[in-house]
């Protein structure tokens, strides 16, 4: 049986601020620029969740994409959409909400909810037209 990869795209809007309280205001503004705005700033995020597995011989599916949509919505989108990631999202508490850290946190939210025989392959999170992160889980660490 072939190993196949399928991807579901979702979208959410959220605000955040990149700020390290361990360094001075000047260092924060130098390091993070506009992302250190004290009033936060927002993005229109695109999230791509890629899973892998062998297609079921009876259905031809690696996974029912409607079920993947529900997992992503319940575990990620419902918590992040139109929220301040520094303040409103418990599973990002005490983490710098960079797209790198958000991607790892999203992986950790989704992976345990996938059905047997299906594995998370990659999380891709687009923050802007020019900036995105790809995370392949522990295999890339």
C-alpha positions as CSV (number, residue, x, y, z in Angstrom):
1,X,0.0,0.0,0.0
2,X,1.3,3.5,-0.8
3,X,2.0,6.0,1.9
4,X,0.1,9.2,1.0
5,X,0.0,12.7,2.4
6,X,-3.2,14.8,2.6
7,X,-3.4,18.4,3.7
8,X,-6.2,20.5,5.2
9,X,-6.1,24.3,5.1
10,X,-7.7,26.4,7.7
11,X,-7.6,30.2,8.4
12,X,-7.7,32.3,11.6
13,X,-7.1,35.9,12.6
14,X,-5.3,36.6,15.8
15,X,-3.1,39.2,17.5
16,X,0.1,38.9,19.4
17,X,3.1,40.8,20.6
18,X,6.7,39.6,20.6
19,X,8.3,40.9,23.8
20,X,10.9,39.4,26.1
21,X,10.6,40.8,29.6
22,X,14.2,39.7,30.3
23,X,15.6,42.4,28.1
24,X,15.3,46.2,27.9
25,X,12.6,48.0,26.0
26,X,15.2,49.3,23.6
27,X,16.5,45.7,23.0
28,X,13.0,44.5,22.4
29,X,12.2,47.2,19.9
30,X,15.5,46.6,18.2
31,X,15.0,42.8,18.0
32,X,11.3,42.6,17.3
33,X,10.6,46.0,15.6
34,X,6.9,46.5,14.9
35,X,6.1,43.1,16.4
36,X,7.0,44.6,19.8
37,X,4.1,47.1,19.5
38,X,2.8,47.5,23.1
39,X,-0.8,47.5,21.8
40,X,-0.2,44.2,19.9
41,X,-0.6,43.6,16.2
42,X,-2.6,41.1,14.2
43,X,-2.3,38.7,11.3
44,X,-4.6,36.7,9.0
45,X,-3.0,33.3,9.5
46,X,-3.3,30.3,7.1
47,X,-2.7,26.9,8.7
48,X,-1.9,23.8,6.6
49,X,-2.1,20.5,8.5
50,X,-0.6,17.6,6.6
51,X,-1.2,14.0,7.7
52,X,0.2,10.8,6.3
53,X,-0.9,7.2,6.1
54,X,-2.0,4.4,3.9
55,X,-5.4,4.6,2.3
56,X,-8.1,2.3,3.8
57,X,-8.8,-0.4,1.2
58,X,-12.6,0.0,1.7
59,X,-12.8,3.8,1.4
60,X,-9.6,4.8,-0.4
61,X,-9.1,7.4,2.2
62,X,-6.1,8.1,4.4
63,X,-8.4,10.0,6.7
64,X,-11.9,11.5,6.4
65,X,-11.1,15.2,5.9
66,X,-14.3,16.2,7.6
67,X,-12.9,14.6,10.8
68,X,-9.6,16.3,10.3
69,X,-11.4,19.6,10.0
70,X,-13.3,19.0,13.3
71,X,-10.0,18.1,15.1
72,X,-8.3,21.3,13.8
73,X,-11.3,23.4,14.6
74,X,-11.8,22.0,18.2
75,X,-8.1,21.9,19.1
76,X,-6.8,25.0,17.4
77,X,-9.0,27.4,15.5
78,X,-11.8,27.8,18.1
79,X,-9.1,28.8,20.6
80,X,-7.0,31.1,18.4
81,X,-9.5,32.8,16.0
82,X,-10.0,36.5,16.9
83,X,-8.0,36.2,20.1
84,X,-4.9,37.8,21.6
85,X,-2.4,34.9,21.7
86,X,-0.4,36.5,24.5
87,X,-3.5,36.8,26.8
88,X,-6.4,34.7,25.7
89,X,-5.0,31.2,24.8
90,X,-4.2,29.0,27.8
91,X,-2.0,26.6,25.9
92,X,0.2,29.5,24.8
93,X,0.6,30.9,28.3
94,X,4.2,31.8,29.2
95,X,5.4,31.1,25.6
96,X,6.7,33.7,23.2
97,X,4.0,33.6,20.5
98,X,6.3,33.6,17.5
99,X,5.0,31.6,14.6
100,X,7.7,29.0,15.4
101,X,6.4,28.4,18.9
102,X,2.7,28.6,17.7
103,X,3.5,25.9,15.1
104,X,5.0,23.5,17.7
105,X,2.0,24.2,20.0
106,X,-0.5,23.5,17.2
107,X,1.3,20.2,16.5
108,X,1.0,19.2,20.1
109,X,-2.7,20.0,20.1
110,X,-3.5,18.0,17.0
111,X,-1.2,14.9,17.0
112,X,-2.9,13.1,19.9
113,X,-6.3,13.3,18.3
114,X,-5.6,11.6,15.0
115,X,-7.0,8.2,14.3
116,X,-4.9,5.0,14.5
117,X,-2.8,4.6,11.4
118,X,-2.7,8.3,10.6
119,X,0.3,10.4,11.7
120,X,0.9,14.1,11.6
121,X,3.5,14.9,8.9
122,X,3.8,18.6,8.8
123,X,2.4,21.9,10.2
124,X,2.8,24.9,7.9
125,X,1.7,28.3,9.3
126,X,1.6,31.4,7.1
127,X,1.8,34.6,9.1
128,X,2.1,36.9,6.1
129,X,2.5,36.6,2.4
130,X,6.2,36.5,2.9
131,X,6.7,34.7,6.3
132,X,5.8,31.1,7.1
133,X,7.0,28.2,9.2
134,X,7.1,24.5,8.5
135,X,7.3,22.0,11.4
136,X,7.8,18.3,11.1
137,X,7.7,17.4,14.7
138,X,10.4,15.7,16.7
139,X,12.0,14.1,13.6
140,X,13.4,17.5,12.6
141,X,14.8,18.4,16.0
